[in-house]
Amino acid sequence: MSAQDQIKQTVTDNDVVLFMKGTKMAPQCGFSQRVAGVLNYMGVEFLDVNVLADDDVRQGVKEFSDWPTIPQLYVKGEFVGGCDIITEMTMSGELDKLFEDNGVTYNKDAAEKIRAANA
Amino acid sequence: MAMQAHEIENLLREAFPQASITVTDMAGDGNHFAAEVQDESFRGMNRVQQQRAVYAALKGKMDGADGELHALALTTKAPD
């Protein structure tokens, strides 16, 4: 199975997928750490794919989404964005809405706390 | 091979001649920058489309094989 098919399968079979450097418990890059941190804090169930463990996936996911950087967040198979976009969406509440629209459970109070802390 | 702020600005200026562009060196190591691009062409685009256009302007400098540019914090919008 090619990297592209593997990635397609992964984002189709899992509601929320974060392609990142490292793992959700041990991120290896500040940007990956921030996105994984937000998802962890908001109690979102997600699959973390460590691109450092597989260079085909690391290059393949950039091709798959036509996006040159890691991390990359996918919800219901759709590419949502990288660290900057997820940060902006968290602060604006768009991430809450995206999860609600896609039936992804998350902790609303936690999201409010993040916004309050960073306002 | 690290990059300079003005190199990034030139690449962005080529793609967005009328845009207001600010590039800030975040760490002084030629590898960590922040860039804000405000351009009329972004109006009506969502964030992913806007940022894809900016990454395209950087022609593979971003985390590429020789990874000149490791980190670029991006803010994009259409002028208010």
N, CA and C atoms of all chains as a GROMACS GRO file, in nm:
protein
  597
    1MET      N    1   0.086  -0.120   0.000
    1MET     CA    2   0.000   0.000   0.000
    1MET      C    3   0.089   0.124   0.000
    2SER      N    4   0.058   0.220  -0.091
    2SER     CA    5   0.143   0.340  -0.100
    2SER      C    6   0.117   0.429   0.021
    3ALA      N    7   0.207   0.522   0.042
    3ALA     CA    8   0.192   0.615   0.155
    3ALA      C    9   0.060   0.691   0.140
    4GLN      N   10   0.030   0.728   0.016
    4GLN     CA   11  -0.094   0.806  -0.007
    4GLN      C   12  -0.217   0.725   0.036
    5ASP      N   13  -0.218   0.593  -0.004
    5ASP     CA   14  -0.334   0.510   0.031
    5ASP      C   15  -0.341   0.491   0.183
    6GLN      N   16  -0.220   0.473   0.241
    6GLN     CA   17  -0.213   0.451   0.386
    6GLN      C   18  -0.269   0.572   0.460
    7ILE      N   19  -0.230   0.691   0.411
    7ILE     CA   20  -0.276   0.816   0.476
    7ILE      C   21  -0.428   0.828   0.458
    8LYS      N   22  -0.471   0.802   0.336
    8LYS     CA   23  -0.616   0.811   0.305
    8LYS      C   24  -0.694   0.719   0.401
    9GLN      N   25  -0.642   0.598   0.416
    9GLN     CA   26  -0.709   0.499   0.504
    9GLN      C   27  -0.713   0.551   0.647
   10THR      N   28  -0.600   0.604   0.692
   10THR     CA   29  -0.590   0.650   0.831
   10THR      C   30  -0.690   0.761   0.860
   11VAL      N   31  -0.696   0.861   0.768
   11VAL     CA   32  -0.786   0.975   0.797
   11VAL      C   33  -0.932   0.939   0.774
   12THR      N   34  -0.955   0.828   0.701
   12THR     CA   35  -1.094   0.786   0.680
   12THR      C   36  -1.143   0.702   0.798
   13ASP      N   37  -1.052   0.619   0.851
   13ASP     CA   38  -1.092   0.526   0.957
   13ASP      C   39  -1.098   0.593   1.095
   14ASN      N   40  -1.038   0.710   1.109
   14ASN     CA   41  -1.034   0.776   1.241
   14ASN      C   42  -1.094   0.916   1.231
   15ASP      N   43  -1.183   0.951   1.324
   15ASP     CA   44  -1.249   1.081   1.317
   15ASP      C   45  -1.150   1.196   1.322
   16VAL      N   46  -1.059   1.188   1.421
   16VAL     CA   47  -0.962   1.298   1.439
   16VAL      C   48  -0.821   1.239   1.432
   17VAL      N   49  -0.739   1.290   1.340
   17VAL     CA   50  -0.602   1.240   1.324
   17VAL      C   51  -0.507   1.359   1.325
   18LEU      N   52  -0.400   1.345   1.404
   18LEU     CA   53  -0.298   1.451   1.403
   18LEU      C   54  -0.166   1.390   1.357
   19PHE      N   55  -0.123   1.430   1.239
   19PHE     CA   56   0.011   1.391   1.193
   19PHE      C   57   0.107   1.489   1.260
   20MET      N   58   0.198   1.437   1.340
   20MET     CA   59   0.282   1.525   1.421
   20MET      C   60   0.422   1.469   1.433
   21LYS      N   61   0.513   1.556   1.485
   21LYS     CA   62   0.650   1.510   1.515
   21LYS      C   63   0.651   1.464   1.660
   22GLY      N   64   0.668   1.334   1.678
   22GLY     CA   65   0.662   1.277   1.813
   22GLY      C   66   0.524   1.218   1.835
   23THR      N   67   0.488   1.200   1.964
   23THR     CA   68   0.356   1.142   1.996
   23THR      C   69   0.284   1.239   2.089
   24LYS      N   70   0.152   1.212   2.111
   24LYS     CA   71   0.074   1.306   2.193
   24LYS      C   72   0.131   1.319   2.334
   25MET      N   73   0.195   1.211   2.380
   25MET     CA   74   0.252   1.214   2.515
   25MET      C   75   0.396   1.265   2.512
   26ALA      N   76   0.460   1.256   2.394
   26ALA     CA   77   0.600   1.301   2.385
   26ALA      C   78   0.623   1.372   2.252
   27PRO      N   79   0.566   1.494   2.240
   27PRO     CA   80   0.586   1.570   2.116
   27PRO      C   81   0.733   1.611   2.101
   28GLN      N   82   0.780   1.615   1.977
   28GLN     CA   83   0.922   1.644   1.954
   28GLN      C   84   0.942   1.780   1.890
   29CYS      N   85   0.835   1.859   1.878
   29CYS     CA   86   0.849   1.989   1.811
   29CYS      C   87   0.746   2.080   1.872
   30GLY      N   88   0.782   2.208   1.889
   30GLY     CA   89   0.696   2.306   1.957
   30GLY      C   90   0.560   2.318   1.893
   31PHE      N   91   0.557   2.315   1.761
   31PHE     CA   92   0.428   2.333   1.693
   31PHE      C   93   0.340   2.210   1.714
   32SER      N   94   0.400   2.091   1.701
   32SER     CA   95   0.323   1.970   1.725
   32SER      C   96   0.275   1.966   1.869
   33GLN      N   97   0.364   2.012   1.959
   33GLN     CA   98   0.330   2.009   2.102
   33GLN      C   99   0.209   2.097   2.129
   34ARG      N  100   0.206   2.215   2.059
   34ARG     CA  101   0.095   2.307   2.086
   34ARG      C  102  -0.038   2.247   2.043
   35VAL      N  103  -0.042   2.190   1.922
   35VAL     CA  104  -0.169   2.135   1.872
   35VAL      C  105  -0.210   2.013   1.955
   36ALA      N  106  -0.113   1.924   1.979
   36ALA     CA  107  -0.147   1.805   2.060
   36ALA      C  108  -0.193   1.850   2.199
   37GLY      N  109  -0.127   1.954   2.251
   37GLY     CA  110  -0.163   2.005   2.384
   37GLY      C  111  -0.306   2.055   2.388
   38VAL      N  112  -0.345   2.131   2.284
   38VAL     CA  113  -0.483   2.184   2.279
   38VAL      C  114  -0.583   2.068   2.275
   39LEU      N  115  -0.555   1.971   2.190
   39LEU     CA  116  -0.648   1.857   2.177
   39LEU      C  117  -0.654   1.778   2.308
   40ASN      N  118  -0.540   1.756   2.370
   40ASN     CA  119  -0.539   1.682   2.497
   40ASN      C  120  -0.619   1.759   2.602
   41TYR      N  121  -0.591   1.891   2.609
   41TYR     CA  122  -0.656   1.976   2.712
   41TYR      C  123  -0.806   1.978   2.692
   42MET      N  124  -0.847   1.977   2.563
   42MET     CA  125  -0.991   1.982   2.534
   42MET      C  126  -1.055   1.843   2.538
   43GLY      N  127  -0.976   1.742   2.579
   43GLY     CA  128  -1.030   1.607   2.596
   43GLY      C  129  -1.078   1.545   2.466
   44VAL      N  130  -1.011   1.581   2.356
   44VAL     CA  131  -1.051   1.526   2.227
   44VAL      C  132  -0.980   1.393   2.204
   45GLU      N  133  -1.057   1.292   2.167
   45GLU     CA  134  -1.000   1.161   2.129
   45GLU      C  135  -0.936   1.178   1.991
   46PHE      N  136  -0.806   1.150   1.978
   46PHE     CA  137  -0.748   1.158   1.843
   46PHE      C  138  -0.636   1.057   1.827
   47LEU      N  139  -0.613   1.020   1.701
   47LEU     CA  140  -0.502   0.930   1.669
   47LEU      C  141  -0.380   1.017   1.638
   48ASP      N  142  -0.271   0.994   1.707
   48ASP     CA  143  -0.147   1.068   1.677
   48ASP      C  144  -0.058   0.979   1.590
   49VAL      N  145  -0.016   1.037   1.476
   49VAL     CA  146   0.073   0.963   1.385
   49VAL      C  147   0.209   1.032   1.389
   50ASN      N  148   0.309   0.961   1.436
   50ASN     CA  149   0.443   1.019   1.451
   50ASN      C  150   0.516   1.013   1.316
   51VAL      N  151   0.524   1.128   1.245
   51VAL     CA  152   0.584   1.127   1.112
   51VAL      C  153   0.736   1.105   1.119
   52LEU      N  154   0.793   1.127   1.237
   52LEU     CA  155   0.938   1.105   1.250
   52LEU      C  156   0.972   0.956   1.241
   53ALA      N  157   0.869   0.873   1.268
   53ALA     CA  158   0.893   0.729   1.266
   53ALA      C  159   0.886   0.673   1.124
   54ASP      N  160   0.835   0.752   1.028
   54ASP     CA  161   0.816   0.697   0.893
   54ASP      C  162   0.829   0.810   0.791
   55ASP      N  163   0.946   0.816   0.725
   55ASP     CA  164   0.971   0.928   0.634
   55ASP      C  165   0.875   0.930   0.515
   56ASP      N  166   0.828   0.809   0.473
   56ASP     CA  167   0.732   0.805   0.361
   56ASP      C  168   0.604   0.880   0.400
   57VAL      N  169   0.562   0.860   0.525
   57VAL     CA  170   0.441   0.928   0.572
   57VAL      C  171   0.470   1.077   0.587
   58ARG      N  172   0.590   1.108   0.639
   58ARG     CA  173   0.625   1.250   0.660
   58ARG      C  174   0.620   1.326   0.527
   59GLN      N  175   0.675   1.270   0.421
   59GLN     CA  176   0.671   1.339   0.290
   59GLN      C  177   0.533   1.320   0.226
   60GLY      N  178   0.477   1.200   0.243
   60GLY     CA  179   0.349   1.166   0.179
   60GLY      C  180   0.235   1.255   0.225
   61VAL      N  181   0.233   1.289   0.355
   61VAL     CA  182   0.120   1.368   0.406
   61VAL      C  183   0.126   1.511   0.351
   62LYS      N  184   0.249   1.557   0.323
   62LYS     CA  185   0.260   1.693   0.267
   62LYS      C  186   0.203   1.696   0.125
   63GLU      N  187   0.223   1.585   0.053
   63GLU     CA  188   0.170   1.574  -0.082
   63GLU      C  189   0.018   1.559  -0.076
   64PHE      N  190  -0.026   1.474   0.019
   64PHE     CA  191  -0.168   1.441   0.033
   64PHE      C  192  -0.252   1.566   0.053
   65SER      N  193  -0.201   1.659   0.136
   65SER     CA  194  -0.282   1.777   0.169
   65SER      C  195  -0.232   1.902   0.096
   66ASP      N  196  -0.124   1.884   0.017
   66ASP     CA  197  -0.063   2.001  -0.048
   66ASP      C  198  -0.032   2.108   0.057
   67TRP      N  199   0.035   2.060   0.163
   67TRP     CA  200   0.066   2.150   0.277
   67TRP      C  201   0.205   2.111   0.324
   68PRO      N  202   0.302   2.205   0.327
   68PRO     CA  203   0.442   2.167   0.344
   68PRO      C  204   0.488   2.141   0.487
   69THR      N  205   0.400   2.165   0.585
   69THR     CA  206   0.454   2.155   0.722
   69THR      C  207   0.379   2.052   0.806
   70ILE      N  208   0.444   2.019   0.916
   70ILE     CA  209   0.385   1.931   1.018
   70ILE      C  210   0.372   2.018   1.141
   71PRO      N  211   0.270   2.012   1.226
   71PRO     CA  212   0.165   1.912   1.230
   71PRO      C  213   0.054   1.940   1.130
   72GLN      N  214  -0.026   1.836   1.107
   72GLN     CA  215  -0.145   1.850   1.022
   72GLN      C  216  -0.263   1.782   1.090
   73LEU      N  217  -0.372   1.858   1.106
   73LEU     CA  218  -0.489   1.802   1.173
   73LEU      C  219  -0.597   1.767   1.071
   74TYR      N  220  -0.655   1.648   1.084
   74TYR     CA  221  -0.764   1.603   1.000
   74TYR      C  222  -0.885   1.569   1.086
   75VAL      N  223  -1.002   1.618   1.045
   75VAL     CA  224  -1.126   1.580   1.114
   75VAL      C  225  -1.220   1.522   1.009
   76LYS      N  226  -1.263   1.400   1.034
   76LYS     CA  227  -1.353   1.328   0.941
   76LYS      C  228  -1.293   1.331   0.798
   77GLY      N  229  -1.165   1.301   0.790
   77GLY     CA  230  -1.100   1.289   0.660
   77GLY      C  231  -1.063   1.421   0.595
   78GLU      N  232  -1.105   1.532   0.656
   78GLU     CA  233  -1.079   1.664   0.595
   78GLU      C  234  -0.958   1.730   0.659
   79PHE      N  235  -0.868   1.784   0.576
   79PHE     CA  236  -0.754   1.858   0.630
   79PHE      C  237  -0.803   1.989   0.688
   80VAL      N  238  -0.774   2.015   0.816
   80VAL     CA  239  -0.822   2.136   0.882
   80VAL      C  240  -0.715   2.245   0.882
   81GLY      N  241  -0.591   2.204   0.913
   81GLY     CA  242  -0.486   2.306   0.911
   81GLY      C  243  -0.364   2.265   0.990
   82GLY      N  244  -0.266   2.359   0.994
   82GLY     CA  245  -0.145   2.337   1.072
   82GLY      C  246  -0.156   2.414   1.203
   83CYS      N  247  -0.041   2.435   1.266
   83CYS     CA  248  -0.041   2.493   1.401
   83CYS      C  249  -0.104   2.632   1.404
   84ASP      N  250  -0.067   2.719   1.308
   84ASP     CA  251  -0.120   2.856   1.311
   84ASP      C  252  -0.271   2.858   1.301
   85ILE      N  253  -0.322   2.776   1.205
   85ILE     CA  254  -0.466   2.777   1.181
   85ILE      C  255  -0.540   2.719   1.302
   86ILE      N  256  -0.486   2.611   1.358
   86ILE     CA  257  -0.556   2.550   1.473
   86ILE      C  258  -0.554   2.646   1.592
   87THR      N  259  -0.442   2.717   1.606
   87THR     CA  260  -0.436   2.814   1.716
   87THR      C  261  -0.542   2.923   1.696
   88GLU      N  262  -0.549   2.978   1.573
   88GLU     CA  263  -0.648   3.082   1.545
   88GLU      C  264  -0.791   3.030   1.565
   89MET      N  265  -0.814   2.905   1.518
   89MET     CA  266  -0.950   2.849   1.528
   89MET      C  267  -0.987   2.821   1.673
   90THR      N  268  -0.885   2.786   1.754
   90THR     CA  269  -0.914   2.761   1.896
   90THR      C  270  -0.956   2.892   1.961
   91MET      N  271  -0.880   2.997   1.930
   91MET     CA  272  -0.908   3.127   1.993
   91MET      C  273  -1.040   3.185   1.946
   92SER      N  274  -1.079   3.157   1.820
   92SER     CA  275  -1.202   3.220   1.768
   92SER      C  276  -1.325   3.136   1.797
   93GLY      N  277  -1.304   3.012   1.842
   93GLY     CA  278  -1.419   2.925   1.869
   93GLY      C  279  -1.460   2.842   1.748
   94GLU      N  280  -1.391   2.864   1.635
   94GLU     CA  281  -1.426   2.786   1.515
   94GLU      C  282  -1.396   2.638   1.534
   95LEU      N  283  -1.294   2.608   1.617
   95LEU     CA  284  -1.259   2.467   1.638
   95LEU      C  285  -1.372   2.397   1.714
   96ASP      N  286  -1.427   2.470   1.814
   96ASP     CA  287  -1.542   2.414   1.888
   96ASP      C  288  -1.653   2.380   1.787
   97LYS      N  289  -1.680   2.474   1.699
   97LYS     CA  290  -1.792   2.456   1.604
   97LYS      C  291  -1.763   2.338   1.511
   98LEU      N  292  -1.635   2.331   1.465
   98LEU     CA  293  -1.597   2.223   1.374
   98LEU      C  294  -1.622   2.088   1.443
   99PHE      N  295  -1.584   2.078   1.570
   99PHE     CA  296  -1.604   1.952   1.642
   99PHE      C  297  -1.754   1.924   1.656
  100GLU      N  298  -1.830   2.029   1.694
  100GLU     CA  299  -1.975   2.010   1.711
  100GLU      C  300  -2.038   1.963   1.580
  101ASP      N  301  -2.002   2.031   1.471
  101ASP     CA  302  -2.061   1.997   1.340
  101ASP      C  303  -2.028   1.854   1.299
  102ASN      N  304  -1.915   1.802   1.350
  102ASN     CA  305  -1.872   1.668   1.310
  102ASN      C  306  -1.893   1.562   1.418
  103GLY      N  307  -1.969   1.602   1.521
  103GLY     CA  308  -2.001   1.505   1.626
  103GLY      C  309  -1.879   1.455   1.700
  104VAL      N  310  -1.780   1.545   1.717
  104VAL     CA  311  -1.660   1.506   1.793
  104VAL      C  312  -1.675   1.559   1.935
  105THR      N  313  -1.667   1.472   2.034
  105THR     CA  314  -1.687   1.519   2.172
  105THR      C  315  -1.560   1.593   2.218
  106TYR      N  316  -1.588   1.703   2.291
  106TYR     CA  317  -1.475   1.780   2.346
  106TYR      C  318  -1.527   1.851   2.469
  107ASN      N  319  -1.439   1.907   2.548
  107ASN     CA  320  -1.478   1.972   2.673
  107ASN      C  321  -1.488   2.123   2.649
  108LYS      N  322  -1.612   2.173   2.648
  108LYS     CA  323  -1.636   2.315   2.617
  108LYS      C  324  -1.568   2.406   2.720
  109ASP      N  325  -1.577   2.367   2.849
  109ASP     CA  326  -1.516   2.453   2.954
  109ASP      C  327  -1.367   2.467   2.930
  110ALA      N  328  -1.305   2.356   2.891
  110ALA     CA  329  -1.160   2.359   2.868
  110ALA      C  330  -1.130   2.458   2.754
  111ALA      N  331  -1.213   2.455   2.650
  111ALA     CA  332  -1.191   2.546   2.536
  111ALA      C  333  -1.205   2.691   2.585
  112GLU      N  334  -1.306   2.714   2.669
  112GLU     CA  335  -1.326   2.851   2.723
  112GLU      C  336  -1.204   2.892   2.806
  113LYS      N  337  -1.152   2.798   2.882
  113LYS     CA  338  -1.034   2.830   2.968
  113LYS      C  339  -0.915   2.868   2.880
  114ILE      N  340  -0.897   2.798   2.770
  114ILE     CA  341  -0.783   2.830   2.681
  114ILE      C  342  -0.799   2.973   2.630
  115ARG      N  343  -0.922   3.005   2.588
  115ARG     CA  344  -0.944   3.141   2.534
  115ARG      C  345  -0.922   3.246   2.641
  116ALA      N  346  -0.974   3.217   2.763
  116ALA     CA  347  -0.959   3.315   2.872
  116ALA      C  348  -0.811   3.334   2.904
  117ALA      N  349  -0.738   3.224   2.905
  117ALA     CA  350  -0.596   3.231   2.944
  117ALA      C  351  -0.514   3.306   2.840
  118ASN      N  352  -0.561   3.303   2.715
  118ASN     CA  353  -0.479   3.365   2.609
  118ASN      C  354  -0.538   3.494   2.558
  119ALA      N  355  -0.644   3.542   2.621
  119ALA     CA  356  -0.711   3.663   2.570
  119ALA      C  357  -0.621   3.785   2.585
  120MET      N  358   2.152   2.572   0.505
  120MET     CA  359   2.166   2.712   0.459
  120MET      C  360   2.046   2.789   0.518
  121ALA      N  361   2.074   2.878   0.610
  121ALA     CA  362   1.965   2.955   0.674
  121ALA      C  363   1.916   3.063   0.578
  122MET      N  364   1.809   3.131   0.620
  122MET     CA  365   1.754   3.236   0.531
  122MET      C  366   1.755   3.369   0.604
  123GLN      N  367   1.743   3.476   0.526
  123GLN     CA  368   1.731   3.611   0.584
  123GLN      C  369   1.587   3.658   0.568
  124ALA      N  370   1.547   3.746   0.659
  124ALA     CA  371   1.408   3.797   0.653
  124ALA      C  372   1.379   3.859   0.516
  125HIS      N  373   1.478   3.932   0.462
  125HIS     CA  374   1.447   4.002   0.335
  125HIS      C  375   1.429   3.901   0.220
  126GLU      N  376   1.499   3.784   0.230
  126GLU     CA  377   1.481   3.683   0.123
  126GLU      C  378   1.337   3.634   0.122
  127ILE      N  379   1.284   3.614   0.242
  127ILE     CA  380   1.145   3.565   0.252
  127ILE      C  381   1.052   3.673   0.198
  128GLU      N  382   1.082   3.799   0.239
  128GLU     CA  383   0.995   3.908   0.195
  128GLU      C  384   0.997   3.920   0.042
  129ASN      N  385   1.118   3.904  -0.016
  129ASN     CA  386   1.126   3.915  -0.163
  129ASN      C  387   1.043   3.806  -0.231
  130LEU      N  388   1.052   3.685  -0.179
  130LEU     CA  389   0.973   3.576  -0.238
  130LEU      C  390   0.824   3.607  -0.227
  131LEU      N  391   0.784   3.659  -0.111
  131LEU     CA  392   0.641   3.690  -0.091
  131LEU      C  393   0.601   3.808  -0.178
  132ARG      N  394   0.694   3.906  -0.190
  132ARG     CA  395   0.663   4.026  -0.270
  132ARG      C  396   0.640   3.988  -0.416
  133GLU      N  397   0.718   3.890  -0.463
  133GLU     CA  398   0.703   3.844  -0.602
  133GLU      C  399   0.561   3.792  -0.626
  134ALA      N  400   0.512   3.718  -0.526
  134ALA     CA  401   0.382   3.654  -0.546
  134ALA      C  402   0.268   3.750  -0.511
  135PHE      N  403   0.295   3.844  -0.419
  135PHE     CA  404   0.188   3.934  -0.373
  135PHE      C  405   0.238   4.079  -0.384
  136PRO      N  406   0.249   4.132  -0.509
  136PRO     CA  407   0.310   4.264  -0.531
  136PRO      C  408   0.244   4.377  -0.449
  137GLN      N  409   0.109   4.373  -0.431
  137GLN     CA  410   0.044   4.486  -0.361
  137GLN      C  411   0.022   4.458  -0.212
  138ALA      N  412   0.068   4.341  -0.166
  138ALA     CA  413   0.032   4.302  -0.028
  138ALA      C  414   0.111   4.385   0.073
  139SER      N  415   0.055   4.389   0.198
  139SER     CA  416   0.136   4.446   0.307
  139SER      C  417   0.198   4.325   0.375
  140ILE      N  418   0.330   4.322   0.379
  140ILE     CA  419   0.404   4.203   0.424
  140ILE      C  420   0.497   4.243   0.539
  141THR      N  421   0.490   4.169   0.650
  141THR     CA  422   0.587   4.191   0.758
  141THR      C  423   0.651   4.057   0.791
  142VAL      N  424   0.782   4.053   0.789
  142VAL     CA  425   0.853   3.929   0.824
  142VAL      C  426   0.940   3.958   0.947
  143THR      N  427   0.924   3.876   1.048
  143THR     CA  428   1.000   3.897   1.172
  143THR      C  429   1.087   3.776   1.199
  144ASP      N  430   1.214   3.801   1.229
  144ASP     CA  431   1.305   3.691   1.265
  144ASP      C  432   1.282   3.658   1.412
  145MET      N  433   1.235   3.536   1.439
  145MET     CA  434   1.194   3.504   1.575
  145MET      C  435   1.309   3.457   1.663
  146ALA      N  436   1.412   3.403   1.601
  146ALA     CA  437   1.514   3.342   1.687
  146ALA      C  438   1.656   3.383   1.647
  147GLY      N  439   1.670   3.459   1.539
  147GLY     CA  440   1.803   3.503   1.500
  147GLY      C  441   1.888   3.391   1.444
  148ASP      N  442   1.826   3.275   1.417
  148ASP     CA  443   1.907   3.163   1.365
  148ASP      C  444   1.880   3.140   1.216
  149GLY      N  445   1.803   3.233   1.157
  149GLY     CA  446   1.777   3.219   1.014
  149GLY      C  447   1.685   3.105   0.982
  150ASN      N  448   1.617   3.053   1.084
  150ASN     CA  449   1.532   2.936   1.060
  150ASN      C  450   1.392   2.952   1.116
  151HIS      N  451   1.374   3.048   1.208
  151HIS     CA  452   1.243   3.064   1.274
  151HIS      C  453   1.193   3.205   1.249
  152PHE      N  454   1.090   3.217   1.169
  152PHE     CA  455   1.036   3.348   1.133
  152PHE      C  456   0.885   3.351   1.156
  153ALA      N  457   0.834   3.474   1.163
  153ALA     CA  458   0.687   3.495   1.160
  153ALA      C  459   0.662   3.587   1.041
  154ALA      N  460   0.553   3.564   0.972
  154ALA     CA  461   0.522   3.652   0.858
  154ALA      C  462   0.373   3.683   0.861
  155GLU      N  463   0.343   3.811   0.836
  155GLU     CA  464   0.202   3.848   0.822
  155GLU      C  465   0.186   3.902   0.680
  156VAL      N  466   0.087   3.845   0.609
  156VAL     CA  467   0.061   3.888   0.471
  156VAL      C  468  -0.085   3.931   0.462
  157GLN      N  469  -0.104   4.059   0.423
  157GLN     CA  470  -0.240   4.110   0.408
  157GLN      C  471  -0.257   4.145   0.261
  158ASP      N  472  -0.347   4.076   0.193
  158ASP     CA  473  -0.358   4.098   0.050
  158ASP      C  474  -0.503   4.083   0.004
  159GLU      N  475  -0.537   4.167  -0.095
  159GLU     CA  476  -0.673   4.166  -0.148
  159GLU      C  477  -0.710   4.029  -0.205
  160SER      N  478  -0.608   3.958  -0.258
  160SER     CA  479  -0.637   3.829  -0.322
  160SER      C  480  -0.690   3.727  -0.222
  161PHE      N  481  -0.671   3.753  -0.092
  161PHE     CA  482  -0.717   3.655   0.008
  161PHE      C  483  -0.866   3.667   0.036
  162ARG      N  484  -0.925   3.783  -0.007
  162ARG     CA  485  -1.067   3.803   0.026
  162ARG      C  486  -1.149   3.687  -0.028
  163GLY      N  487  -1.233   3.628   0.060
  163GLY     CA  488  -1.319   3.517   0.017
  163GLY      C  489  -1.251   3.383   0.029
  164MET      N  490  -1.119   3.381   0.056
  164MET     CA  491  -1.050   3.252   0.072
  164MET      C  492  -1.055   3.211   0.219
  165ASN      N  493  -1.062   3.080   0.246
  165ASN     CA  494  -1.051   3.041   0.387
  165ASN      C  495  -0.901   3.035   0.423
  166ARG      N  496  -0.874   3.016   0.552
  166ARG     CA  497  -0.735   3.024   0.599
  166ARG      C  498  -0.646   2.924   0.526
  167VAL      N  499  -0.693   2.802   0.508
  167VAL     CA  500  -0.607   2.700   0.444
  167VAL      C  501  -0.569   2.746   0.303
  168GLN      N  502  -0.667   2.800   0.229
  168GLN     CA  503  -0.637   2.846   0.092
  168GLN      C  504  -0.539   2.962   0.094
  169GLN      N  505  -0.560   3.054   0.189
  169GLN     CA  506  -0.469   3.170   0.197
  169GLN      C  507  -0.327   3.121   0.224
  170GLN      N  508  -0.315   3.034   0.324
  170GLN     CA  509  -0.178   2.994   0.364
  170GLN      C  510  -0.115   2.905   0.257
  171ARG      N  511  -0.196   2.827   0.185
  171ARG     CA  512  -0.140   2.746   0.075
  171ARG      C  513  -0.077   2.837  -0.029
  172ALA      N  514  -0.145   2.951  -0.055
  172ALA     CA  515  -0.092   3.047  -0.154
  172ALA      C  516   0.042   3.101  -0.106
  173VAL      N  517   0.052   3.127   0.023
  173VAL     CA  518   0.178   3.182   0.077
  173VAL      C  519   0.288   3.076   0.069
  174TYR      N  520   0.254   2.951   0.105
  174TYR     CA  521   0.357   2.845   0.099
  174TYR      C  522   0.402   2.823  -0.046
  175ALA      N  523   0.307   2.837  -0.139
  175ALA     CA  524   0.344   2.819  -0.281
  175ALA      C  525   0.445   2.927  -0.321
  176ALA      N  526   0.424   3.050  -0.266
  176ALA     CA  527   0.514   3.161  -0.299
  176ALA      C  528   0.655   3.132  -0.249
  177LEU      N  529   0.665   3.051  -0.145
  177LEU     CA  530   0.797   3.026  -0.085
  177LEU      C  531   0.871   2.915  -0.158
  178LYS      N  532   0.807   2.863  -0.264
  178LYS     CA  533   0.872   2.770  -0.357
  178LYS      C  534   0.958   2.666  -0.284
  179GLY      N  535   0.902   2.588  -0.200
  179GLY     CA  536   0.970   2.472  -0.147
  179GLY      C  537   1.076   2.503  -0.041
  180LYS      N  538   1.082   2.630   0.003
  180LYS     CA  539   1.182   2.662   0.107
  180LYS      C  540   1.139   2.608   0.243
  181MET      N  541   1.006   2.579   0.253
  181MET     CA  542   0.946   2.546   0.382
  181MET      C  543   0.972   2.398   0.418
  182ASP      N  544   1.057   2.372   0.514
  182ASP     CA  545   1.072   2.234   0.563
  182ASP      C  546   1.097   2.139   0.446
  183GLY      N  547   1.165   2.190   0.343
  183GLY     CA  548   1.189   2.107   0.224
  183GLY      C  549   1.302   2.010   0.250
  184ALA      N  550   1.347   1.944   0.143
  184ALA     CA  551   1.454   1.843   0.160
  184ALA      C  552   1.572   1.906   0.233
  185ASP      N  553   1.616   2.026   0.190
  185ASP     CA  554   1.728   2.086   0.262
  185ASP      C  555   1.678   2.186   0.367
  186GLY      N  556   1.545   2.187   0.388
  186GLY     CA  557   1.482   2.256   0.502
  186GLY      C  558   1.545   2.388   0.541
  187GLU      N  559   1.556   2.478   0.443
  187GLU     CA  560   1.614   2.608   0.484
  187GLU      C  561   1.529   2.673   0.592
  188LEU      N  562   1.396   2.656   0.580
  188LEU     CA  563   1.307   2.731   0.667
  188LEU      C  564   1.232   2.629   0.753
  189HIS      N  565   1.270   2.624   0.880
  189HIS     CA  566   1.205   2.521   0.962
  189HIS      C  567   1.071   2.570   1.014
  190ALA      N  568   1.072   2.698   1.058
  190ALA     CA  569   0.949   2.745   1.124
  190ALA      C  570   0.908   2.880   1.066
  191LEU      N  571   0.782   2.889   1.023
  191LEU     CA  572   0.730   3.017   0.976
  191LEU      C  573   0.590   3.030   1.032
  192ALA      N  574   0.575   3.112   1.135
  192ALA     CA  575   0.441   3.135   1.192
  192ALA      C  576   0.369   3.230   1.098
  193LEU      N  577   0.256   3.186   1.046
  193LEU     CA  578   0.189   3.262   0.941
  193LEU      C  579   0.059   3.325   0.989
  194THR      N  580   0.041   3.452   0.952
  194THR     CA  581  -0.090   3.516   0.972
  194THR      C  582  -0.128   3.577   0.838
  195THR      N  583  -0.244   3.540   0.789
  195THR     CA  584  -0.284   3.593   0.657
  195THR      C  585  -0.425   3.650   0.669
  196LYS      N  586  -0.451   3.758   0.599
  196LYS     CA  587  -0.591   3.806   0.591
  196LYS      C  588  -0.607   3.904   0.476
  197ALA      N  589  -0.733   3.929   0.443
  197ALA     CA  590  -0.762   4.033   0.343
  197ALA      C  591  -0.766   4.164   0.421
  198PRO      N  592  -0.729   4.275   0.356
  198PRO     CA  593  -0.735   4.404   0.426
  198PRO      C  594  -0.877   4.431   0.476
  199ASP      N  595  -0.887   4.498   0.595
  199ASP     CA  596  -1.024   4.521   0.648
  199ASP      C  597  -1.096   4.621   0.558
   0.00000   0.00000   0.00000
